[in-house]
Amino acid sequence: MSDIGRAPLLTLCGTEDPTRPDQARLDEAAGSFRAAFESLGLDMDDPNLEGTERRVVRSYQELFAGLYAERPPDLRTFPNPERYGQMVAVTDIPFHSVCAHHLLPFFGRAHVAYLPKDRLVGLSKFARVVDFYARRPQIQERLTVQIAGLIEERLRPAGVMVVVQARHFCMEMRGVSKAGATTTTSAIRGVFSEEPTRQEFLGLLRTPLGREV
């Protein structure tokens, strides 16, 4: 599995249990952050910054937890004896991720729909898939495609569609500084390429993210 930032992060945190690095690795990572902060002009003797470098290491371990899983979530399926073939949609799945370009947060909602064939899947699994791919250095386009790809691969439905709406702090806190701007991406598979099916799903989505978050 090829993922943005996977190799250096696993090196930083250790490979046996990367979510709990040994003391030497933790010290090394914290020292690197401290040196970076000092080079940016931060006074690391300020009582308010005491221990910040270690807290940053721990926070990134949590934010990048998806990198440390051995495999994606198990999308355990079950039979569809009634041959239900209409849309199944889970909307407004909240997520938080970190922009791979600036390591600043982006967050929002993911909307997932599929048209079943022979198998159905537990609805909570979609939220697990979203979290798995969001908890790593990420770009929104890649996140959207990864969610759709895993569902298509494991479930083999008649179609899958994923829409992700997010706000990016790399756009709101720096650069153009446009607070509240929403980025929307989509991934379409199978019958969702047909206009009526796609529009049925889009009609379920709520108002723009910037008005609600």
Secondary structure, DSSP 8 states (H G I E B T S, - for coil): ---TTHHHHHHHH-SSSTTS--HHHHHHHHHHHHHHHHHTT--TTSGGGTTHHHHHHHHHHHHTGGGG-SS-----EEE-TT---S-EEEEEEEEEEEETTT--EEEEEEEEEEE-SSEEE-THHHHHHHHHHHSSEE-HHHHHHHHHHHHHHHH--SEEEEEEEEEEHHHHTSTT--TT--EEEEEEEEGGGSHHHHHHHHTT--S-GGGT-
